[in-house]
Amino acid sequence: MDIFDEMAQRGHEQVIFNYDRASGLKAIIAIHDTTLGPALGGCRMLPYVSEQAALTDVLRLSEGMTYKAAAAGLDFGGGKAVIIGDPATNKSEALFRALGRFIDTLHGRYRTGEDVGTAEDDFVQSLRETHYLVGLPRAYGGSGDTGDNTALGVMQAIHAALVHRFGSSSLKGRRVAVQGLGKVGYHVARHAIEEGAEVVGADINPHVVGRVASELGVEPTDPWAVLETPCDVFSPCALGSVINRETVESLACQIVAGSANNQLEDDSLADRLRQRNILYAPDFIANAGGLIQVADEIQGYNPERVKHQIESIYDVLSAIFKQAEENGQSTVAVALEHVRQRLQYVHQIRRVRS
């Protein structure tokens, strides 16, 4: 990868490589766009197969965070961090304190918190070195776990899609297939069942599937077979790129709405979904509930304000679905145009100096 060409193509402002000899920390921080405000985005920890894979992931994820914040009406930019390592064996106090020191050197230009492979308690260690953190446990001044609020945003997306496709937001009697039953997917399955849906669930961890099936009454299935499960709603709540050139042809659903980041391997697949008459809720809008929650922490957490903002996901997507249908465009194309317009007018407004 020619890193500067890639940054220019995607619109990134900064990519920071961080190494700490004592703890073994290898981390990359990518700041995509700070037009709207300081960058905000979680920190992943994964055993990436290569440094190139980690770099590709952080660039794509941080770009998505800009879109997510802009579409949600937040005054924050997009950023992301990734740690190269196995979260099951490589976590330590030293590693997360070292990460905190590096974040602190950015003086608030980037704030982070938990993501795939990291947890709230990991950043309690980082808190010893920096205050530029979000999503901390409530005992440490944070708003706690973001799983349910992210799921509530996904439910708003599902309801908006159901109304657009079927004329009713009711899930009663509908079939929902959830891929990934972790902290967000579990709550999506729970809410769907509470609303009367029949839920099929899958996860790479068979113990998780068994527990959720026993607790909620979810019908278990294979993590990849779930893609081909006939259903009204397919809700991808695991890792990204689940919809690619091959799987897009296998989908047997009417609607795609889930919490995973970068669900489409590339944006052109949104056109193929439209051609197949599958209504797609752009992931960076559907999964914004958690970001809305942690962004609210920075001004003083207010659960009612957060709930109100998450509920607005319904209206945002309803407008996007309508415009996409009227203009013969994909929902992603319309959503990205909304994002670009917001970035442009805020940039113009902020040219005015006092």
HELIX and SHEET records of a PDB file:
HELIX    1   1 ILE A    3  ARG A   10  1                                   8    
HELIX    2   2 GLU A   51  ALA A   71  1                                  21    
HELIX    3   3 GLU A   93  ASP A  104  1                                  12    
HELIX    4   4 GLU A  120  SER A  126  1                                   7    
HELIX    5   5 ARG A  138  TYR A  140  5                                   3    
HELIX    6   6 GLY A  147  PHE A  166  1                                  20    
HELIX    7   7 GLY A  185  GLU A  194  1                                  10    
HELIX    8   8 PRO A  206  LEU A  216  1                                  11    
HELIX    9   9 ALA A  225  GLU A  228  5                                   4    
HELIX   10  10 THR A  247  GLU A  249  5                                   3    
HELIX   11  11 LEU A  269  GLN A  275  1                                   7    
HELIX   12  12 ASP A  283  ALA A  286  1                                   4    
HELIX   13  13 GLY A  289  GLN A  299  1                                  11    
HELIX   14  14 PRO A  303  ASN A  327  1                                  25    
HELIX   15  15 THR A  331  ILE A  349  1                                  19    
SHEET    1   A 5 GLN A  14  ASP A  20  0                                        
SHEET    2   A 5 LEU A  25  ASP A  33 -1                                        
SHEET    3   A 5 GLY A  77  ILE A  84 -1                                        
SHEET    4   A 5 ALA A  39  LEU A  40  1                                        
SHEET    5   A 5 TYR A 110  ARG A 111  1                                        
SHEET    1   B 4 GLN A  14  ASP A  20  0                                        
SHEET    2   B 4 LEU A  25  ASP A  33 -1                                        
SHEET    3   B 4 GLY A  77  ILE A  84 -1                                        
SHEET    4   B 4 CYS A  43  LEU A  46  1                                        
SHEET    1   C 6 GLU A 219  PRO A 220  0                                        
SHEET    2   C 6 GLU A 198  ALA A 202  1                                        
SHEET    3   C 6 ARG A 175  GLN A 179  1                                        
SHEET    4   C 6 VAL A 233  PRO A 236  1                                        
SHEET    5   C 6 ILE A 255  VAL A 256  1                                        
SHEET    6   C 6 LEU A 279  TYR A 280  1                                        
END                                                                             
